[in-house]
């Protein structure tokens, strides 16, 4: 876990220094003004940030720029016709979905097979229910919510400096985000800044930038990306909010639950990793925080996101086990150095995507049969100290006692913390 996430895990509200607020306000205004001006020839631009013709020879299907030119593949007429027929079927189903606000049943199985890349910009907003979420929020809190949050962020957000730092290191090898202060960097900055005021329980946390950048790749409009982030963090299906709140409570729970599942479903891998003291914090932290972005080849990560948007948070739990199960033979033969190298290079490897997706489907069914696909409900997250091992919880006896006391105080039941809306 890097220093920014460690600081988040050890967050202490009392450490905020009010005396430096004026300096922060001046810095915030300078940063906002720089994004408002956009890209300028006077900027300190590195050679790799200035695209030239050779970059287009190195660009892959998804817009990522590689070090070496990518060979042109010959066009297969039959494959092209098959692809076009598939897209036409998808378009018909998407149109029906848009008109009826109901997902066709056969579309669900098709999503598991992979959404056509050209249609993700239409399919993802429907699964995320962007239009309904925007209408619901603006009905309750007034129109132009996104623009108001942008303006409020310019005046008050305490997170602008960190957002600025992270924008400049997010997908810089992608054609959309390569240009310093370019249009897409501006959009990414504005969405994160606005959201830092909209959801003050979260503000901004490292890991959110990559998620928003992914949304911008396919949704393009910055306001759509803003409501997509709202759906991902506060939507009942995804519940990513507590991945990013101070002390990262859901991350702790994911790592704990992953350890339990690892021991139950792939005991040989668990035993070997335990012997090497290779804890989930070393490989799974960003799996969960970003739903496998950057840690798998991009084409496979998109497949996982298709399914995640369809099925919800249990996909993260299942996918973590599916990866370990897929590479079981490799893992149990590796020493600690080889293991670390393998995990680090997983995103650059040539993987059998269909095999991994099939394993994901099987693992998800196994977990559902055992009623273990969802995380245990939060009961004592306030008792978990970041300095403790992320895979260690107090004893069951202590848990039950705390739960009983909390249920008596709250009238029973466990609920996630509600979003603290900023005053408007």
VMD Tcl script that draws the C-alpha trace (Angstrom):
set ca {
  {0.00 0.00 0.00}
  {1.50 3.34 -1.02}
  {1.97 6.38 1.21}
  {-1.21 8.19 0.16}
  {-3.40 5.18 0.97}
  {-1.55 4.60 4.24}
  {-2.23 8.20 5.21}
  {-5.90 7.64 4.34}
  {-5.99 4.48 6.46}
  {-4.55 6.40 9.42}
  {-6.73 9.47 8.90}
  {-7.04 11.72 11.94}
  {-9.60 14.57 11.65}
  {-7.88 16.52 14.42}
  {-4.74 16.87 12.27}
  {-6.40 19.49 10.05}
  {-4.61 22.83 10.50}
  {-7.06 25.73 10.24}
  {-4.25 28.29 10.21}
  {-3.12 27.13 6.80}
  {-6.55 27.46 5.21}
  {-5.70 30.73 3.48}
  {-2.62 29.17 1.88}
  {-4.71 26.21 0.77}
  {-7.35 28.54 -0.69}
  {-4.73 30.41 -2.74}
  {-3.23 27.16 -3.98}
  {-6.68 25.80 -4.80}
  {-7.49 28.88 -6.89}
  {-4.17 28.64 -8.78}
  {-4.80 24.99 -9.64}
  {-8.39 25.61 -10.75}
  {-7.31 28.53 -12.91}
  {-4.70 26.35 -14.59}
  {-7.33 23.79 -15.60}
  {-9.71 26.57 -16.68}
  {-7.05 27.94 -19.05}
  {-6.34 24.47 -20.43}
  {-3.32 23.40 -22.40}
  {-0.80 26.09 -23.35}
  {2.38 26.12 -25.43}
  {4.12 27.80 -22.51}
  {3.60 24.72 -20.33}
  {6.60 22.69 -19.27}
  {5.83 19.78 -21.62}
  {7.89 16.62 -21.77}
  {8.58 15.20 -25.27}
  {6.48 12.11 -24.57}
  {3.49 14.36 -23.77}
  {3.50 15.87 -27.27}
  {1.90 13.39 -29.67}
  {3.33 12.98 -33.14}
  {2.51 10.79 -36.09}
  {4.54 7.85 -34.79}
  {2.26 7.66 -31.74}
  {-0.64 6.66 -33.94}
  {1.39 3.68 -35.19}
  {1.88 2.58 -31.58}
  {-1.74 2.96 -30.46}
  {-3.77 -0.14 -29.68}
  {-7.48 -0.74 -30.15}
  {-8.32 0.89 -26.80}
  {-6.22 4.03 -27.26}
  {-3.17 3.05 -25.22}
  {0.18 4.11 -26.68}
  {2.94 1.50 -26.61}
  {6.71 1.80 -26.91}
  {6.87 -0.08 -30.21}
  {4.67 0.12 -33.32}
  {1.77 -2.32 -33.35}
  {1.61 -4.55 -36.44}
  {-1.45 -3.98 -38.62}
  {-3.68 -7.04 -38.62}
  {-5.25 -8.04 -41.95}
  {-8.99 -7.44 -42.13}
  {-10.95 -10.69 -42.13}
  {-14.17 -10.04 -44.04}
  {-16.09 -12.87 -42.34}
  {-15.00 -11.75 -38.87}
  {-15.97 -8.17 -39.70}
  {-19.43 -9.24 -40.89}
  {-19.88 -11.36 -37.75}
  {-18.92 -8.41 -35.57}
  {-21.37 -6.12 -37.39}
  {-24.21 -8.63 -37.00}
  {-23.44 -8.92 -33.28}
  {-23.54 -5.14 -32.89}
  {-26.89 -4.94 -34.70}
  {-28.40 -7.47 -32.27}
  {-27.02 -5.50 -29.35}
  {-28.39 -2.24 -30.76}
  {-31.89 -3.72 -30.98}
  {-31.74 -4.92 -27.38}
  {-30.30 -1.62 -26.14}
  {-33.06 0.31 -27.93}
  {-35.69 -1.90 -26.28}
  {-33.98 -1.33 -22.93}
  {-33.96 2.44 -23.41}
  {-37.63 2.48 -24.40}
  {-38.92 0.17 -21.65}
  {-36.34 0.86 -18.91}
  {-36.08 -2.93 -18.51}
  {-33.05 -5.02 -19.41}
  {-33.90 -7.89 -21.81}
  {-33.20 -11.24 -20.16}
  {-31.03 -12.53 -22.99}
  {-28.85 -9.43 -22.69}
  {-27.61 -10.60 -19.30}
  {-26.02 -13.73 -20.74}
  {-24.57 -11.66 -23.57}
  {-22.91 -9.28 -21.13}
  {-21.03 -12.23 -19.61}
  {-19.73 -12.93 -23.13}
  {-18.51 -9.34 -23.45}
  {-20.16 -6.11 -24.48}
  {-19.07 -4.79 -27.91}
  {-16.56 -2.04 -27.22}
  {-18.39 0.34 -29.55}
  {-21.56 0.03 -27.43}
  {-20.18 0.31 -23.90}
  {-20.94 4.04 -24.01}
  {-24.64 3.17 -24.37}
  {-24.81 0.05 -22.19}
  {-22.86 1.19 -19.14}
  {-25.04 4.27 -18.42}
  {-28.11 2.04 -18.51}
  {-26.64 -0.46 -16.04}
  {-25.46 2.41 -13.81}
  {-28.90 4.08 -14.03}
  {-27.25 7.46 -14.55}
  {-30.37 9.25 -15.76}
  {-32.51 8.08 -12.83}
  {-29.84 8.94 -10.26}
  {-29.38 12.43 -11.67}
  {-33.13 13.08 -11.74}
  {-33.61 11.77 -8.21}
  {-30.79 13.90 -6.77}
  {-31.84 17.06 -8.58}
  {-35.46 16.56 -7.62}
  {-34.39 16.46 -3.98}
  {-31.62 19.07 -4.02}
  {-32.35 21.30 -7.00}
  {-31.17 21.54 -10.63}
  {-27.64 21.91 -11.99}
  {-26.18 19.90 -9.13}
  {-22.96 19.07 -10.95}
  {-22.17 22.67 -11.92}
  {-22.92 23.85 -8.40}
  {-20.57 21.27 -6.93}
  {-17.82 22.32 -9.35}
  {-18.18 25.92 -8.27}
  {-18.27 24.96 -4.61}
  {-15.14 22.84 -5.03}
  {-13.31 25.87 -6.40}
  {-14.15 27.79 -3.23}
  {-13.89 25.10 -0.56}
  {-12.57 21.66 -1.52}
  {-9.60 20.62 0.65}
  {-8.64 17.89 -1.82}
  {-7.66 19.93 -4.89}
  {-3.92 19.55 -4.48}
  {-4.07 15.74 -4.27}
  {-6.55 15.57 -7.15}
  {-4.20 17.68 -9.29}
  {-1.26 15.38 -8.48}
  {-3.25 12.24 -9.33}
  {-4.75 13.62 -12.56}
  {-1.24 14.05 -13.95}
  {-0.38 10.40 -13.31}
  {-3.63 8.78 -14.43}
  {-3.50 6.82 -17.70}
  {-0.80 9.04 -19.18}
  {-0.12 6.27 -21.70}
  {-3.65 6.69 -23.09}
  {-4.35 9.06 -25.97}
  {-7.20 10.75 -24.07}
  {-5.15 11.64 -21.00}
  {-1.67 12.09 -22.45}
  {-1.91 15.85 -22.99}
  {-1.05 17.85 -19.88}
  {-4.05 20.08 -19.08}
  {-5.75 18.68 -22.17}
  {-9.53 18.39 -22.52}
  {-9.80 14.97 -20.87}
  {-7.49 15.91 -18.01}
  {-9.73 18.94 -17.46}
  {-12.82 16.73 -17.35}
  {-11.16 14.27 -14.97}
  {-10.10 17.07 -12.66}
  {-13.55 18.71 -12.62}
  {-15.42 15.47 -11.92}
  {-13.17 14.57 -8.99}
  {-13.25 18.12 -7.62}
  {-17.05 18.32 -7.82}
  {-17.48 14.91 -6.21}
  {-15.18 15.89 -3.33}
  {-17.89 18.39 -2.31}
  {-20.91 16.30 -3.26}
  {-19.94 13.34 -1.06}
  {-18.12 14.90 1.88}
  {-17.99 11.56 3.68}
  {-15.47 10.48 1.04}
  {-14.07 13.71 -0.36}
  {-11.30 12.37 -2.55}
  {-9.19 9.24 -2.21}
  {-6.48 7.77 -4.40}
  {-7.96 5.10 -6.66}
  {-11.01 7.15 -7.61}
  {-9.12 8.87 -10.46}
  {-8.67 5.66 -12.44}
  {-12.32 4.73 -12.03}
  {-13.50 8.15 -13.25}
  {-10.99 8.06 -16.13}
  {-12.47 4.72 -17.23}
  {-15.95 6.20 -17.16}
  {-14.77 9.18 -19.24}
  {-13.25 6.86 -21.86}
  {-16.71 5.48 -22.59}
  {-19.23 8.07 -21.38}
  {-17.21 11.09 -22.59}
  {-19.44 13.70 -20.91}
  {-17.99 14.78 -17.60}
  {-21.39 15.12 -15.91}
  {-22.28 11.54 -16.90}
  {-19.00 10.40 -15.33}
  {-19.92 12.33 -12.17}
  {-23.26 10.52 -11.84}
  {-21.60 7.21 -12.76}
  {-19.23 7.71 -9.82}
  {-22.23 8.50 -7.63}
  {-23.87 5.23 -8.68}
  {-20.71 3.21 -8.05}
  {-20.11 4.64 -4.59}
  {-23.65 4.99 -3.26}
  {-25.61 2.53 -5.43}
  {-26.93 -0.48 -3.55}
  {-25.54 -2.83 -6.20}
  {-21.91 -1.64 -6.02}
  {-21.42 -0.02 -2.60}
  {-17.89 1.23 -3.25}
  {-18.27 4.18 -0.87}
  {-16.49 2.60 2.10}
  {-13.49 1.70 -0.02}
  {-12.69 5.40 -0.04}
  {-13.86 6.79 3.29}
  {-11.15 7.57 5.87}
  {-9.62 4.36 7.30}
  {-10.80 2.42 4.21}
  {-13.18 0.15 6.17}
  {-14.52 -1.85 3.25}
  {-11.02 -2.60 1.99}
  {-10.22 -4.15 5.37}
  {-13.35 -6.28 5.20}
  {-12.58 -7.38 1.63}
  {-9.07 -8.45 2.57}
  {-10.38 -10.35 5.59}
  {-13.09 -12.09 3.57}
  {-10.64 -12.88 0.77}
  {-8.40 -14.66 3.28}
  {-11.35 -16.77 4.48}
  {-12.35 -17.68 0.91}
  {-8.76 -18.39 -0.10}
  {-8.40 -20.89 2.73}
  {-11.74 -22.58 1.98}
  {-11.75 -22.78 -1.82}
  {-8.05 -23.00 -2.77}
  {-6.33 -24.40 0.37}
  {-3.11 -25.40 -1.43}
  {-2.60 -21.84 -2.68}
  {-3.54 -20.44 0.72}
  {-1.06 -22.70 2.50}
  {1.77 -21.77 0.13}
  {1.10 -18.01 0.29}
  {0.83 -18.25 4.06}
  {4.17 -20.02 4.22}
  {5.77 -17.23 2.18}
  {3.97 -14.61 4.33}
  {2.44 -13.24 1.13}
  {-0.57 -11.47 2.59}
  {-3.54 -10.14 0.56}
  {-2.40 -6.56 1.28}
  {0.56 -7.21 -1.02}
  {-1.46 -8.12 -4.11}
  {-5.18 -7.50 -3.62}
  {-5.40 -3.93 -2.30}
  {-5.82 -2.33 -5.72}
  {-7.77 -5.30 -7.02}
  {-10.55 -4.26 -4.69}
  {-10.10 -0.47 -4.68}
  {-10.26 -0.18 -8.48}
  {-12.08 -3.39 -9.39}
  {-8.95 -4.80 -11.10}
  {-8.12 -1.77 -13.25}
  {-4.38 -1.58 -14.00}
  {-3.86 -5.06 -12.52}
  {-5.19 -7.03 -15.49}
  {-4.80 -6.55 -19.25}
  {-7.20 -3.76 -20.20}
  {-9.34 -5.94 -22.46}
  {-9.91 -8.39 -19.60}
  {-10.48 -5.58 -17.10}
  {-13.26 -4.29 -19.38}
  {-14.88 -7.74 -19.39}
  {-14.73 -7.77 -15.59}
  {-16.30 -4.30 -15.49}
  {-19.10 -5.37 -17.84}
  {-19.95 -8.16 -15.40}
  {-19.36 -6.02 -12.31}
  {-21.85 -3.40 -13.54}
  {-24.36 -6.19 -14.17}
  {-23.92 -8.32 -11.05}
  {-22.55 -5.88 -8.47}
  {-20.03 -6.02 -5.64}
  {-19.88 -9.82 -5.33}
  {-17.89 -9.89 -8.59}
  {-14.87 -8.39 -6.85}
  {-14.94 -11.12 -4.21}
  {-15.31 -13.86 -6.82}
  {-12.77 -12.47 -9.27}
  {-10.00 -12.36 -6.65}
  {-10.48 -16.09 -6.04}
  {-10.87 -16.83 -9.76}
  {-7.46 -15.31 -10.51}
  {-5.74 -17.40 -7.85}
  {-7.58 -20.52 -8.97}
  {-6.67 -19.94 -12.64}
  {-2.96 -19.66 -11.85}
  {-2.91 -22.19 -9.04}
  {-0.09 -24.33 -10.51}
  {2.12 -21.31 -11.14}
  {1.54 -19.85 -7.69}
  {2.31 -22.95 -5.64}
  {5.62 -23.45 -7.51}
  {6.80 -19.86 -6.99}
  {9.11 -18.49 -4.34}
  {8.41 -15.08 -2.85}
  {10.41 -13.18 -5.49}
  {8.80 -15.07 -8.37}
  {5.39 -14.62 -6.80}
  {5.78 -10.87 -6.49}
  {7.08 -10.60 -10.05}
  {4.16 -12.65 -11.38}
  {1.55 -10.50 -9.60}
  {3.21 -7.27 -10.73}
  {3.35 -8.41 -14.37}
  {-0.16 -9.85 -14.49}
  {-1.50 -6.74 -16.20}
  {1.09 -7.03 -18.98}
  {0.65 -10.76 -19.57}
  {-1.09 -12.58 -22.40}
  {-3.95 -14.29 -20.59}
  {-6.66 -16.68 -21.69}
  {-9.59 -14.36 -21.10}
  {-12.31 -16.92 -21.76}
  {-10.75 -19.34 -19.27}
  {-10.60 -16.66 -16.58}
  {-14.19 -15.52 -17.21}
  {-15.35 -19.16 -17.09}
  {-13.53 -19.56 -13.77}
  {-15.16 -16.37 -12.52}
  {-18.58 -17.78 -13.38}
  {-17.81 -21.07 -11.59}
  {-16.41 -19.33 -8.50}
  {-19.40 -17.01 -8.31}
  {-21.77 -20.00 -8.38}
  {-19.72 -21.78 -5.69}
  {-19.77 -18.69 -3.46}
  {-23.50 -18.19 -3.94}
  {-24.19 -21.81 -3.04}
  {-22.20 -21.33 0.15}
  {-23.79 -17.90 0.72}
  {-20.33 -16.35 0.77}
  {-20.42 -14.16 -2.34}
  {-21.17 -10.99 -0.35}
  {-19.02 -9.50 2.37}
  {-20.14 -9.99 5.97}
  {-22.11 -6.96 7.09}
  {-20.06 -4.28 8.85}
  {-20.39 -4.62 12.60}
  {-17.26 -3.28 14.26}
  {-15.48 -1.26 11.59}
  {-15.04 1.51 14.11}
  {-12.91 -0.87 16.21}
  {-10.49 -1.79 13.40}
  {-7.21 0.08 13.81}
  {-5.22 0.76 10.61}
  {-1.97 -0.10 12.39}
  {-3.22 -3.65 12.88}
  {-2.90 -6.28 10.19}
  {-5.59 -5.74 7.59}
  {-6.37 -9.43 7.67}
  {-6.86 -9.58 11.44}
  {-10.09 -8.99 13.34}
  {-10.88 -9.27 17.05}
  {-12.08 -12.66 18.27}
  {-15.59 -13.88 17.52}
  {-16.52 -13.54 21.16}
  {-15.57 -9.89 21.14}
  {-17.35 -9.33 17.84}
  {-20.61 -10.73 19.17}
  {-20.44 -8.59 22.27}
  {-19.82 -5.43 20.27}
  {-22.58 -6.33 17.84}
  {-25.05 -6.91 20.64}
  {-24.30 -3.54 22.21}
  {-24.54 -1.77 18.87}
  {-27.85 -3.46 18.01}
  {-29.30 -2.35 21.35}
  {-28.25 1.21 20.68}
  {-29.41 1.30 17.07}
  {-32.57 -0.74 17.38}
  {-31.03 -3.74 15.63}
  {-29.66 -4.24 12.15}
  {-26.56 -2.95 10.43}
  {-26.50 -0.17 7.90}
  {-23.79 1.50 5.89}
  {-23.22 5.13 6.82}
  {-25.47 7.46 4.89}
  {-24.02 10.06 2.52}
  {-23.36 13.38 4.19}
  {-24.60 15.86 1.64}
  {-22.96 19.22 1.63}
  {-25.20 22.17 2.39}
  {-26.40 23.72 -0.84}
}
mol new
graphics top color blue
foreach p $ca { graphics top sphere $p radius 0.5 }
foreach p [lrange $ca 0 end-1] q [lrange $ca 1 end] { graphics top cylinder $p $q radius 0.2 }
display resetview
